[in-house]
């Protein structure tokens, strides 16, 4: 039989043992989230391999094969691409309060609203950017009334330098550049002077200018010569008149010079007048590939040839661009265009944990230019999930 002392020892030991599972259960998971088994494409490290991505406290903490550790949540990314959160540097996301949430579903964890509003109403777009779940900033339209059906600066008085400067001075934390739309139905014969004034505003604050090119009245060489290092040419695939190529398909010397001095060239897919397959083919054949992808996104994008940023990125697969090269142009390259994205566009350890999950599907996919012309491609990227600041974004959020 067990005496009193033996009983107490046995009972005490049993009690301690009984508490051990509770102690283990209370131990916090090592990571907040692990994204397991996906094809990780991290262009900033030239990584393209099956890896697990571990996240804690909103940061990337490990990118390794076969991580064996506890996580509060796990995402099975088998068969998917795991890439840095996408950065779309030409959108009109801030034209509606729903915009930021909609592009977030497409994997876009940072965006620029490219000139939806000018000085008169810039507060409207800034309010949307300020309340967005992800990073969002705006370019101020040099036309003080913003985008107008009759043309932003057909009346040159609207290209108001003092008004733009005043708006930037009051909102320096959210205005990150100046937009000049230069097509003949937007600026008409004023295009050169509109760009000169936009540059006058931008240089006084050390900001870039983004120009909307194509179908201008002034020859493009005259316009591009006004651009400085860090400025952005969007709609680079716009067809003639005044494309970036001459009639024989050669890149204009002034365009080559602009790239050498640090001007960025951006896709800016858009819906009308900005992309035509024959122009794209000639520019790609000449080896003048875009620095960045962007959508020129609006809330109706899913009903147009834009659809989403992954779809726009897929359009150049048939012209020689590889998947990892497309990813680079929507991540690490885009991060270099605006200082607020300096630590984005990468899955490097220590970076903010913004991640896009994409599906690369094989089949026959139809792609549209801006002129209702169609081409068929064998591959297309589809958004499959988003992680923002280390948190999985709920579908339909």
C-alpha positions, 0 to 999 in steps of 0.5 A: 500500500502507498503511505501518505508521503508516497501519495503526496509525491505521486499526486504532485507529479501527476499534477505537474505532468497534467499541466505540461500539455497546457503549457505547450498549448500556450506557447505561441507559434513561431510565425504568424503565417507561412506560405508553403510550397509555392514557386517563389519568384523574387526578382530582386534576388533572382530567385525562382524556385519552390520555397516557403515564405515565413512571416512574423510581425508584418515582415518577411523573416525566412524564405527557405525550402521545407520550413518546419515550424509552427505558424498561426496560419498556413497558406498552401501555395502548391502550384501557384506563384508567390511573388512580391505584392504588385505595384501599379504606378498608373491607375485611377484607383482614387476616383472611387472609394471602392478602388483600393479594395478592388485592386487589392483583390488583384494582388496590388499592394501599392498604387499611384493614381495618375492625375485623376484630379488637379489642384481644384479637387485634389483633396478628393483623391487624397482622401481615398489614398489616405483611407486605403488599406495599402499604400496609395499616392497621387499625381496631381494633374497639371490641369487644375480641374483634373480629367475633363471630357472636353480636354484637361488643358485645351484651355491653357489657363487650366495649366495653372502653375501657382495652383498646382504648387499650392496644392503640392505644398499643402499635401506633400505627403500624398502628392508624389508627382505631376501628370501631364496628359498630352494627346491632341484631344486633351491638350491640343496645340498646347501640349508642349507648353503644358509639359513645360509648365508641369516640369516647372511645378515638379522641379520646384519640389524635386518630383517626377513628371509622368506624361501621357503620350501618343497622338500628340500634335507636337512631334514626340522628340520635341516633347521627350527632350523636356523630360529629366531623370526619374520622369515617366513616359506612360502609354509607351505602346501608343501607335502613330502619330508620334509614337516612340518608333519611326515609320520603319519601326526603329526607336527614335534616337531621342527616345534612346537618349531619354532612357540613357539619362534615366527616363522610365518607360511604362506600359499604361495599358488603358482602354482607348488609343494606348496599345495596338498589337502591330506597334507593340510587335515593332517596339518589342522586336527593336528590343526596347522593352518596358521598364514597368507594367501598369494598367491605367485602371478604372472601376470598369477595368474587368469589363474591358481589355484591361481586366487586372494587372496580372492580365496586362502582364501576360500580354507580352508573353507572346512577344518574348517576355518570360514570366520572371521578367514580367514579375520584375516589371510589376515589382522591383522595377516599379519600386524604383520609380517612387521613393515611397516604394523603396522597401517594396517589390521584394520578398527579401528577409526584413521587407514588409510582408506584402505578397501576391499569389498568382496562378499561371494557367496554360491554354488558349487565352484571348488578349485585347489591344485598345482597338478591338484587335485580338491575339491568342496567348498560351499563358495567362496570369490570374490573381489567386490571393493577397497578403498585406502587411503579413495578413491574408486578405479576405476574398471579397474584402 
